[in-house]
Amino acid sequence: MADLTETRVAAAARINTAVAHPARVYDYLLGGKDNFAADRTAAEELVKLSPGTREGVRAHRAFLRRAVRHLADSGVSQFLDIGTGIPTQGNTHEIAQEIDPRARVVYVDNDPIVLVHGRALLTGTGTTTVIEADLRRPEEILSHPEVLAVIDFTRPVAVILAGVLHFVADEEDPYATVEHIKAAMPAGSRLLLSHITLDFAPRLREEDFAKPYDNSTAPMVPRTHAAVVRFFEGWHVVDPGVVEVVKWRPDHREHQEHIPGGGHAWAYGGVAIKP
């Protein structure tokens, strides 16, 4: 308990409440309470640009749940969830371990508040852990002692990059980062990826869409369908391919978000297998 308390105190001391962070903006849009004024301001600016932002974010989250369920049903039992965000309902470990109680999950995020809440949520869960690290430094993730204690890289791993790569600027070479991670995975591993796009909003300029994140800890970089597909190069993309998240294996048993005006979720998603 002392170690957990010390972790919370140390992490909380590094949280800059004056600067919006993607994890906390996302939390606010999902109806969470772990956010601050700067996060709420950025989120509301996004809503002004697209009135269906909240519904789109929930549709994005529903895609993640369906895709994780698909992976667990397919026999995958190890999950490396990078850019996980603040814990909410339907987390990766909850879905995977409901199907396979032996499933092993590592959460990774660069926001200290995620570490605080994640450690509290996962106390006593031996096959699940959370670490603070940055996607832009993949080797630090892959060699992290807590990652190596949970994930066996000689067996297939599901790498989850859901809603995180659009916070990596082109000059930071997100493709090289993803290739670094893919190269470390054994055959049979999976890549679950989703990414924001403006393909469904041709009249909206990228600089206007990205403006709410100008003063945040990371930029917002929407990418085209072709640019998103490129992240999967060399791996076999499973049906139905890289599609709008609401169209990826929709489960009619679950609630489907209605996006105002017949709009779109503004995100692509897909799953691929390493040959």
ZIPEWO-V162305 format. One line per field, one symbol per residue. burial: + if it has 9 or more other ideal C-beta (glycine too) atoms within 8 Angstrom, else -. Layout:
BEGIN
burial->???
END
This chain:
BEGIN
burial->---+--++--++--+---++++++++++++-+--+--++++++-+++-++-++-++++++++++++++++++---+++++++++++++--+++++++-+---+++++++-++++++++++-+----+++++++-+--+-+++-+-+++-++-+--+++++++++++++-----+--++-+++--++--++++++++++-++--+----++-++--+-++++++-+--++-++--+-+----+++++-+-------++-+---++++++++++++-
END
